[in-house]
Amino acid sequence: MSPRVLPERPLPGHAVCLDLRADGDGGRDPGAAVRAALDAPQPAGHRRFLVVDEADRLVAHQLLYERLSSYGPAHVVCLAVGTEDGRTLSRTLALRPPAAGVL
């Protein structure tokens, strides 16, 4: 993640990046990370978020993903990181196409 594109300093036309991992973002509360992302200025009609999350926590963070689209349409790309032995990925309805996707 580029240190230049943060909720506090987004670049025009870019996605707002947030880290929901337990060890990501200095141990910050995931809810606080989502609030900061929602407060980040974005061009009118273009709400984009790039989220880094733990693969086994996607369902547990369902309400956080729903909040990202609660103020109107948003595009969310989630980079799910996890262990190599995990072959099944469970995701919430908030992370399904066409407005969201998981890598």
MMTF fields as JSON, N, C-alpha, C and O atoms, coordinates in Angstrom:
{
  "mmtfVersion": "1.0.0",
  "mmtfProducer": "UNKNOWN",
  "numBonds": 411,
  "numAtoms": 412,
  "numGroups": 103,
  "numChains": 1,
  "numModels": 1,
  "chainsPerModel": [1],
  "groupsPerChain": [103],
  "chainIdList": ["A"],
  "bondAtomList": [4, 2, 8, 6, 12, 10, 16, 14, 20, 18, 24, 22, 28, 26, 32, 30, 36, 34, 40, 38, 44, 42, 48, 46, 52, 50, 56, 54, 60, 58, 64, 62, 68, 66, 72, 70, 76, 74, 80, 78, 84, 82, 88, 86, 92, 90, 96, 94, 100, 98, 104, 102, 108, 106, 112, 110, 116, 114, 120, 118, 124, 122, 128, 126, 132, 130, 136, 134, 140, 138, 144, 142, 148, 146, 152, 150, 156, 154, 160, 158, 164, 162, 168, 166, 172, 170, 176, 174, 180, 178, 184, 182, 188, 186, 192, 190, 196, 194, 200, 198, 204, 202, 208, 206, 212, 210, 216, 214, 220, 218, 224, 222, 228, 226, 232, 230, 236, 234, 240, 238, 244, 242, 248, 246, 252, 250, 256, 254, 260, 258, 264, 262, 268, 266, 272, 270, 276, 274, 280, 278, 284, 282, 288, 286, 292, 290, 296, 294, 300, 298, 304, 302, 308, 306, 312, 310, 316, 314, 320, 318, 324, 322, 328, 326, 332, 330, 336, 334, 340, 338, 344, 342, 348, 346, 352, 350, 356, 354, 360, 358, 364, 362, 368, 366, 372, 370, 376, 374, 380, 378, 384, 382, 388, 386, 392, 390, 396, 394, 400, 398, 404, 402, 408, 406],
  "bondOrderList": [1, 1, 1, 1, 1, 1, 1, 1, 1, 1, 1, 1, 1, 1, 1, 1, 1, 1, 1, 1, 1, 1, 1, 1, 1, 1, 1, 1, 1, 1, 1, 1, 1, 1, 1, 1, 1, 1, 1, 1, 1, 1, 1, 1, 1, 1, 1, 1, 1, 1, 1, 1, 1, 1, 1, 1, 1, 1, 1, 1, 1, 1, 1, 1, 1, 1, 1, 1, 1, 1, 1, 1, 1, 1, 1, 1, 1, 1, 1, 1, 1, 1, 1, 1, 1, 1, 1, 1, 1, 1, 1, 1, 1, 1, 1, 1, 1, 1, 1, 1, 1, 1],
  "groupList": [{"groupName": "MET", "atomNameList": ["N", "CA", "C", "O"], "elementList": ["N", "C", "C", "O"], "formalChargeList": [0, 0, 0, 0], "bondAtomList": [1, 0, 2, 1, 3, 2], "bondOrderList": [1, 1, 2], "singleLetterCode": "M", "chemCompType": "L-PEPTIDE LINKING"}, {"groupName": "SER", "atomNameList": ["N", "CA", "C", "O"], "elementList": ["N", "C", "C", "O"], "formalChargeList": [0, 0, 0, 0], "bondAtomList": [1, 0, 2, 1, 3, 2], "bondOrderList": [1, 1, 2], "singleLetterCode": "S", "chemCompType": "L-PEPTIDE LINKING"}, {"groupName": "PRO", "atomNameList": ["N", "CA", "C", "O"], "elementList": ["N", "C", "C", "O"], "formalChargeList": [0, 0, 0, 0], "bondAtomList": [1, 0, 2, 1, 3, 2], "bondOrderList": [1, 1, 2], "singleLetterCode": "P", "chemCompType": "L-PEPTIDE LINKING"}, {"groupName": "ARG", "atomNameList": ["N", "CA", "C", "O"], "elementList": ["N", "C", "C", "O"], "formalChargeList": [0, 0, 0, 0], "bondAtomList": [1, 0, 2, 1, 3, 2], "bondOrderList": [1, 1, 2], "singleLetterCode": "R", "chemCompType": "L-PEPTIDE LINKING"}, {"groupName": "VAL", "atomNameList": ["N", "CA", "C", "O"], "elementList": ["N", "C", "C", "O"], "formalChargeList": [0, 0, 0, 0], "bondAtomList": [1, 0, 2, 1, 3, 2], "bondOrderList": [1, 1, 2], "singleLetterCode": "V", "chemCompType": "L-PEPTIDE LINKING"}, {"groupName": "LEU", "atomNameList": ["N", "CA", "C", "O"], "elementList": ["N", "C", "C", "O"], "formalChargeList": [0, 0, 0, 0], "bondAtomList": [1, 0, 2, 1, 3, 2], "bondOrderList": [1, 1, 2], "singleLetterCode": "L", "chemCompType": "L-PEPTIDE LINKING"}, {"groupName": "GLU", "atomNameList": ["N", "CA", "C", "O"], "elementList": ["N", "C", "C", "O"], "formalChargeList": [0, 0, 0, 0], "bondAtomList": [1, 0, 2, 1, 3, 2], "bondOrderList": [1, 1, 2], "singleLetterCode": "E", "chemCompType": "L-PEPTIDE LINKING"}, {"groupName": "GLY", "atomNameList": ["N", "CA", "C", "O"], "elementList": ["N", "C", "C", "O"], "formalChargeList": [0, 0, 0, 0], "bondAtomList": [1, 0, 2, 1, 3, 2], "bondOrderList": [1, 1, 2], "singleLetterCode": "G", "chemCompType": "PEPTIDE LINKING"}, {"groupName": "HIS", "atomNameList": ["N", "CA", "C", "O"], "elementList": ["N", "C", "C", "O"], "formalChargeList": [0, 0, 0, 0], "bondAtomList": [1, 0, 2, 1, 3, 2], "bondOrderList": [1, 1, 2], "singleLetterCode": "H", "chemCompType": "L-PEPTIDE LINKING"}, {"groupName": "ALA", "atomNameList": ["N", "CA", "C", "O"], "elementList": ["N", "C", "C", "O"], "formalChargeList": [0, 0, 0, 0], "bondAtomList": [1, 0, 2, 1, 3, 2], "bondOrderList": [1, 1, 2], "singleLetterCode": "A", "chemCompType": "L-PEPTIDE LINKING"}, {"groupName": "CYS", "atomNameList": ["N", "CA", "C", "O"], "elementList": ["N", "C", "C", "O"], "formalChargeList": [0, 0, 0, 0], "bondAtomList": [1, 0, 2, 1, 3, 2], "bondOrderList": [1, 1, 2], "singleLetterCode": "C", "chemCompType": "L-PEPTIDE LINKING"}, {"groupName": "ASP", "atomNameList": ["N", "CA", "C", "O"], "elementList": ["N", "C", "C", "O"], "formalChargeList": [0, 0, 0, 0], "bondAtomList": [1, 0, 2, 1, 3, 2], "bondOrderList": [1, 1, 2], "singleLetterCode": "D", "chemCompType": "L-PEPTIDE LINKING"}, {"groupName": "GLN", "atomNameList": ["N", "CA", "C", "O"], "elementList": ["N", "C", "C", "O"], "formalChargeList": [0, 0, 0, 0], "bondAtomList": [1, 0, 2, 1, 3, 2], "bondOrderList": [1, 1, 2], "singleLetterCode": "Q", "chemCompType": "L-PEPTIDE LINKING"}, {"groupName": "PHE", "atomNameList": ["N", "CA", "C", "O"], "elementList": ["N", "C", "C", "O"], "formalChargeList": [0, 0, 0, 0], "bondAtomList": [1, 0, 2, 1, 3, 2], "bondOrderList": [1, 1, 2], "singleLetterCode": "F", "chemCompType": "L-PEPTIDE LINKING"}, {"groupName": "TYR", "atomNameList": ["N", "CA", "C", "O"], "elementList": ["N", "C", "C", "O"], "formalChargeList": [0, 0, 0, 0], "bondAtomList": [1, 0, 2, 1, 3, 2], "bondOrderList": [1, 1, 2], "singleLetterCode": "Y", "chemCompType": "L-PEPTIDE LINKING"}, {"groupName": "THR", "atomNameList": ["N", "CA", "C", "O"], "elementList": ["N", "C", "C", "O"], "formalChargeList": [0, 0, 0, 0], "bondAtomList": [1, 0, 2, 1, 3, 2], "bondOrderList": [1, 1, 2], "singleLetterCode": "T", "chemCompType": "L-PEPTIDE LINKING"}],
  "groupTypeList": [0, 1, 2, 3, 4, 5, 2, 6, 3, 2, 5, 2, 7, 8, 9, 4, 10, 5, 11, 5, 3, 9, 11, 7, 11, 7, 7, 3, 11, 2, 7, 9, 9, 4, 3, 9, 9, 5, 11, 9, 2, 12, 2, 9, 7, 8, 3, 3, 13, 5, 4, 4, 11, 6, 9, 11, 3, 5, 4, 9, 8, 12, 5, 5, 14, 6, 3, 5, 1, 1, 14, 7, 2, 9, 8, 4, 4, 10, 5, 9, 4, 7, 15, 6, 11, 7, 3, 15, 5, 1, 3, 15, 5, 9, 5, 3, 2, 2, 9, 9, 7, 4, 5],
  "groupIdList": [1, 2, 3, 4, 5, 6, 7, 8, 9, 10, 11, 12, 13, 14, 15, 16, 17, 18, 19, 20, 21, 22, 23, 24, 25, 26, 27, 28, 29, 30, 31, 32, 33, 34, 35, 36, 37, 38, 39, 40, 41, 42, 43, 44, 45, 46, 47, 48, 49, 50, 51, 52, 53, 54, 55, 56, 57, 58, 59, 60, 61, 62, 63, 64, 65, 66, 67, 68, 69, 70, 71, 72, 73, 74, 75, 76, 77, 78, 79, 80, 81, 82, 83, 84, 85, 86, 87, 88, 89, 90, 91, 92, 93, 94, 95, 96, 97, 98, 99, 100, 101, 102, 103],
  "secStructList": [7, 7, 6, 6, 1, 5, 6, 6, 5, 7, 7, 6, 6, 1, 7, 3, 3, 3, 3, 7, 1, 6, 6, 4, 4, 4, 4, 7, 7, 2, 2, 2, 2, 2, 2, 2, 2, 2, 2, 1, 7, 7, 7, 6, 6, 7, 7, 3, 3, 3, 3, 3, 3, 3, 4, 4, 4, 6, 6, 6, 6, 2, 2, 2, 2, 2, 2, 2, 6, 6, 6, 1, 7, 7, 3, 3, 3, 3, 3, 3, 3, 7, 7, 6, 6, 7, 7, 7, 7, 7, 7, 7, 4, 4, 4, 7, 6, 6, 6, 3, 3, 3, 7],
  "xCoordList": [0.841, 0.0, 0.894, 1.824, 0.617, 1.411, 1.19, 0.05, 2.259, 2.072, 1.415, 0.977, 1.346, 0.728, -0.789, -1.449, -1.37, -2.818, -3.377, -3.404, -3.808, -4.379, -5.713, -5.987, -6.554, -7.816, -7.596, -8.423, -6.474, -6.213, -5.704, -5.831, -5.121, -4.519, -4.816, -3.881, -6.075, -6.35, -5.936, -5.943, -5.581, -5.292, -6.561, -7.312, -6.814, -8.031, -8.076, -7.089, -9.23, -9.404, -8.877, -9.007, -8.294, -7.757, -8.7, -9.575, -8.501, -9.278, -8.701, -7.502, -9.563, -9.123, -8.726, -9.509, -7.523, -7.0, -7.237, -7.066, -7.638, -7.755, -7.383, -7.581, -6.847, -6.332, -7.151, -7.136, -7.87, -8.706, -8.051, -8.671, -6.807, -6.126, -5.847, -5.704, -5.769, -5.527, -4.201, -4.1, -3.176, -1.871, -1.659, -0.597, -2.635, -2.499, -2.827, -3.559, -2.296, -2.599, -2.302, -3.032, -1.247, -0.815, -1.774, -1.853, -2.51, -3.429, -4.701, -5.429, -4.973, -6.136, -7.426, -7.478, -8.44, -9.764, -10.303, -10.303, -10.77, -11.288, -12.44, -12.554, -13.279, -14.378, -13.869, -14.451, -12.784, -12.184, -11.586, -11.65, -11.003, -10.444, -11.545, -11.349, -12.701, -13.828, -14.365, -14.673, -14.481, -14.949, -14.007, -14.46, -12.701, -11.73, -11.852, -11.751, -12.068, -12.215, -13.466, -13.448, -14.55, -15.79, -15.664, -16.321, -14.831, -14.639, -13.681, -13.626, -12.926, -11.948, -12.681, -13.652, -12.229, -12.884, -12.65, -11.536, -13.717, -13.643, -14.452, -15.39, -14.105, -14.88, -16.348, -16.673, -17.214, -18.655, -19.006, -18.615, -19.743, -20.191, -19.151, -19.443, -17.953, -16.9, -16.36, -15.377, -16.989, -16.524, -15.842, -16.49, -14.529, -13.74, -12.909, -12.299, -12.897, -12.131, -11.308, -11.797, -10.069, -9.206, -8.963, -8.363, -9.435, -9.383, -8.45, -8.52, -7.579, -6.75, -7.328, -7.467, -7.661, -8.296, -7.804, -7.276, -7.977, -7.631, -8.744, -9.925, -8.368, -9.348, -10.36, -11.534, -9.94, -10.871, -11.711, -12.522, -11.54, -12.311, -13.313, -13.977, -13.434, -14.328, -15.773, -16.443, -16.249, -17.635, -17.804, -18.835, -16.807, -16.883, -16.92, -17.464, -16.35, -16.327, -17.467, -17.387, -18.516, -19.633, -20.207, -20.429, -20.45, -21.039, -20.114, -20.587, -18.809, -17.869, -17.954, -17.911, -18.075, -18.204, -19.533, -19.602, -20.575, -21.872, -21.817, -22.453, -21.062, -20.943, -20.249, -20.558, -19.297, -18.598, -19.552, -19.299, -20.648, -21.609, -22.879, -23.867, -22.88, -24.099, -24.47, -25.626, -23.532, -23.829, -23.988, -23.74, -24.394, -24.565, -23.674, -22.922, -23.752, -22.981, -21.483, -20.957, -20.821, -19.37, -18.798, -19.463, -17.576, -16.851, -15.791, -15.0, -15.78, -14.858, -14.075, -14.652, -12.763, -11.903, -11.215, -10.593, -11.327, -10.754, -9.633, -9.83, -8.469, -7.346, -7.359, -7.001, -7.771, -7.873, -6.562, -6.147, -5.926, -4.665, -4.906, -5.702, -4.209, -4.385, -3.331, -2.34, -3.548, -2.583, -2.685, -3.717, -1.633, -1.591, -2.505, -2.945, -2.799, -3.615, -5.109, -5.895, -5.519, -6.929, -7.334, -6.847, -8.21, -8.617, -10.022, -10.4, -10.796, -12.16, -12.248, -11.729, -12.9, -13.051, -14.53, -15.321, -14.893, -16.268, -16.314, -15.491, -17.286, -17.417, -18.863, -19.767, -19.079, -20.419, -21.069, -20.404, -22.346, -23.054, -22.52, -22.578, -22.001, -21.466, -20.211, -19.814, -19.581, -18.352, -18.579, -17.66, -19.778, -20.086, -20.217, -20.538, -19.965, -20.11, -21.538, -22.455, -21.751, -20.858, -20.095, -19.153, -20.463, -19.828, -18.638, -17.955, -18.382, -17.284, -16.637, -17.211, -15.44, -14.724, -13.656, -13.209, -13.251, -12.22, -11.116, -11.371, -9.891, -8.697, -7.989, -6.956],
  "yCoordList": [-1.16, 0.0, 1.234, 1.335, 2.145, 3.355, 4.235, 4.419, 4.781, 5.663, 6.987, 7.749, 7.259, 8.504, 8.425, 9.452, 7.244, 7.116, 6.498, 5.278, 7.335, 6.93, 7.633, 8.61, 7.159, 7.874, 9.359, 10.195, 9.684, 11.083, 11.863, 13.086, 11.152, 11.813, 11.058, 10.559, 10.951, 10.243, 11.083, 12.313, 10.41, 11.092, 11.085, 10.111, 12.139, 12.17, 10.988, 10.669, 10.347, 9.227, 7.906, 6.893, 7.886, 6.658, 6.103, 6.805, 4.842, 4.217, 4.609, 4.855, 4.661, 4.877, 3.514, 2.565, 3.424, 2.146, 2.044, 3.01, 0.841, 0.599, -0.836, -1.735, -1.035, -2.326, -2.794, -2.153, -3.91, -4.437, -5.606, -6.216, -5.926, -7.024, -6.641, -5.463, -7.657, -7.42, -6.706, -5.848, -7.052, -6.425, -5.267, -4.643, -4.979, -3.897, -2.553, -2.478, -1.499, -0.135, 0.141, 0.89, -0.451, -0.165, -0.633, -0.008, -1.721, -2.228, -1.402, -1.522, -0.582, 0.295, -0.512, -1.587, 0.0, -0.606, -0.643, 0.392, -1.809, -1.874, -0.899, -0.333, -0.704, 0.25, 1.67, 2.439, 2.017, 3.342, 3.489, 4.566, 2.415, 2.452, 2.697, 3.455, 2.059, 2.256, 3.678, 4.307, 4.195, 5.58, 6.563, 7.5, 6.353, 7.241, 7.141, 8.149, 5.93, 5.755, 6.451, 7.045, 6.387, 7.05, 8.557, 9.259, 9.068, 10.51, 11.064, 12.275, 10.185, 10.635, 11.24, 10.662, 12.389, 13.001, 12.178, 11.733, 11.99, 11.292, 12.08, 12.785, 11.974, 12.694, 12.289, 11.133, 13.224, 12.958, 11.781, 11.737, 10.835, 9.684, 8.589, 7.57, 8.769, 7.771, 7.386, 7.961, 6.432, 5.955, 4.62, 3.639, 4.58, 3.366, 3.068, 3.957, 1.783, 1.357, 0.119, -0.804, 0.111, -1.059, -1.501, -0.775, -2.702, -3.203, -4.407, -5.308, -4.415, -5.583, -6.209, -5.54, -7.486, -8.164, -9.603, -10.137, -10.212, -11.618, -12.468, -12.203, -13.479, -14.305, -14.934, -15.052, -15.334, -15.982, -14.988, -15.405, -13.677, -12.665, -11.927, -11.002, -12.319, -11.601, -11.619, -10.586, -12.76, -12.869, -12.118, -11.483, -12.187, -11.481, -9.962, -9.242, -9.481, -8.05, -7.618, -6.56, -8.419, -8.134, -6.74, -6.014, -6.354, -5.037, -3.909, -2.859, -4.116, -3.089, -2.904, -1.779, -4.022, -3.926, -3.297, -2.553, -3.583, -2.961, -1.458, -0.687, -1.042, 0.395, 1.138, 2.302, 0.468, 1.135, 1.525, 2.495, 0.778, 1.134, 1.744, 1.881, 2.111, 2.61, 4.023, 4.416, 4.796, 6.169, 6.303, 7.37, 5.243, 5.264, 4.221, 3.529, 4.106, 3.062, 3.24, 4.353, 2.116, 2.119, 0.888, -0.142, 1.007, -0.119, -0.533, 0.291, -1.826, -2.339, -3.496, -4.435, -3.419, -4.547, -4.942, -4.111, -6.207, -6.705, -7.682, -8.638, -7.435, -8.35, -9.192, -8.716, -10.448, -11.352, -12.12, -12.84, -11.961, -12.651, -13.712, -13.526, -14.824, -15.9, -16.956, -16.764, -18.06, -19.144, -19.899, -19.861, -20.571, -21.33, -22.547, -23.002, -23.082, -24.292, -24.007, -24.944, -22.757, -22.426, -22.443, -21.624, -23.351, -23.473, -22.934, -22.697, -22.738, -22.258, -20.844, -20.547, -19.976, -18.584, -18.292, -18.413, -17.911, -17.498, -15.992, -15.325, -15.448, -13.998, -13.607, -14.424, -12.368, -11.865, -11.401, -11.29, -11.137, -10.61, -9.238, -8.864, -8.485, -7.154, -7.222, -6.215, -8.393, -8.543, -9.333, -9.985, -9.283, -10.002, -9.019, -7.848, -9.505, -8.65, -8.127, -8.748, -7.047, -6.332, -5.196, -4.67, -4.799, -3.631, -3.988, -3.096, -5.271, -5.664, -6.939, -7.672, -7.173, -8.371, -8.691, -7.825, -9.948, -10.42, -11.075, -11.905, -10.707, -11.333, -12.12, -12.734],
  "zCoordList": [0.0, 0.0, 0.0, 0.8, -0.874, -0.972, 0.255, 0.681, 0.827, 1.981, 1.582, 2.444, 0.28, -0.176, -0.218, -0.062, -0.424, -0.573, 0.706, 0.862, 1.588, 2.867, 3.043, 2.346, 3.96, 4.174, 4.459, 4.094, 5.116, 5.433, 4.216, 4.17, 3.214, 2.058, 0.769, 0.141, 0.344, -0.91, -2.113, -2.06, -3.182, -4.439, -5.282, -5.246, -6.033, -6.86, -7.819, -8.481, -7.88, -8.789, -8.285, -8.972, -7.117, -6.561, -5.496, -4.987, -5.178, -4.118, -2.762, -2.628, -1.773, -0.397, 0.153, 0.108, 0.665, 1.181, 2.677, 3.419, 3.107, 4.534, 4.841, 4.024, 6.019, 6.456, 7.647, 8.698, 7.497, 8.574, 9.299, 10.171, 8.952, 9.636, 11.078, 11.407, 11.938, 13.36, 13.58, 14.457, 12.791, 12.97, 12.004, 12.011, 11.192, 10.221, 10.835, 11.822, 10.262, 10.651, 12.118, 12.767, 12.641, 14.004, 15.082, 16.14, 14.843, 15.844, 15.96, 16.946, 14.985, 14.981, 14.942, 14.344, 15.568, 15.576, 14.148, 13.481, 13.647, 12.272, 12.03, 10.942, 13.02, 12.877, 12.672, 11.907, 13.354, 13.195, 11.804, 11.212, 11.276, 9.921, 8.894, 7.945, 9.078, 8.154, 8.275, 7.262, 9.499, 9.672, 8.978, 8.32, 9.124, 8.471, 6.949, 6.25, 6.44, 4.99, 4.483, 3.404, 5.244, 4.828, 4.879, 4.11, 5.773, 5.887, 4.838, 4.625, 4.184, 3.187, 1.996, 1.507, 1.532, 0.375, -0.89, -1.164, -1.647, -2.923, -3.935, -3.56, -5.218, -6.228, -6.186, -5.913, -6.452, -6.415, -7.314, -8.481, -6.763, -7.528, -7.71, -8.337, -7.183, -7.333, -5.964, -5.496, -5.334, -4.027, -4.249, -4.611, -4.033, -4.257, -3.03, -2.434, -2.662, -1.496, -1.839, -2.491, -1.397, -1.476, -0.047, 0.745, 0.281, 1.65, 1.722, 0.886, 2.727, 3.017, 4.28, 5.304, 4.203, 5.337, 5.407, 4.431, 6.545, 6.721, 6.115, 6.338, 5.354, 4.647, 5.588, 5.236, 6.758, 7.687, 8.483, 9.31, 8.256, 8.974, 8.087, 8.554, 6.814, 5.903, 6.395, 6.383, 6.819, 7.29, 8.612, 8.835, 9.482, 10.762, 10.566, 11.403, 9.475, 9.187, 8.261, 7.638, 8.167, 7.268, 7.483, 6.513, 8.716, 8.979, 8.529, 8.093, 8.63, 8.179, 6.667, 6.17, 5.936, 4.474, 4.082, 3.103, 4.826, 4.538, 4.781, 4.062, 5.788, 6.069, 4.939, 4.682, 4.249, 3.156, 2.03, 1.316, 1.862, 0.823, 1.392, 0.67, 2.659, 3.292, 2.861, 3.012, 2.333, 1.934, 0.428, -0.134, -0.214, -1.656, -2.305, -1.619, -3.61, -4.285, -4.069, -4.078, -3.877, -3.7, -4.388, -4.496, -4.844, -5.412, -4.409, -3.951, -4.067, -3.059, -3.656, -4.205, -3.543, -3.878, -2.587, -1.924, -2.235, -0.998, -1.325, -2.075, -0.764, -0.873, 0.391, 1.468, 0.254, 1.405, 1.553, 0.645, 2.687, 2.945, 4.001, 4.921, 3.854, 4.813, 4.644, 3.939, 5.287, 5.245, 3.935, 3.265, 3.578, 2.332, 2.355, 1.3, 3.534, 3.603, 3.486, 3.347, 3.537, 3.382, 1.926, 1.146, 1.536, 0.134, -0.107, -1.254, 0.948, 0.806, 1.341, 2.417, 0.597, 1.009, 1.198, 0.262, 2.402, 2.679, 2.655, 3.283, 1.921, 1.851, 2.039, 1.86, 2.399, 2.652, 1.351, 0.321, 1.407, 0.237, -0.158, -1.33, 0.808, 0.519, -0.345, -0.93, -0.434, -1.218, -2.499, -2.995, -3.032, -4.269, -5.426, -5.222, -6.649, -7.831, -7.958, -7.421, -8.623, -9.513, -8.832, -9.424, -7.618, -6.994, -6.113, -5.61, -5.92, -5.033, -5.555, -6.36, -5.077, -5.46, -4.442, -3.69, -4.427, -3.491, -4.278, -5.15, -3.974, -4.563, -3.489, -3.754]
}
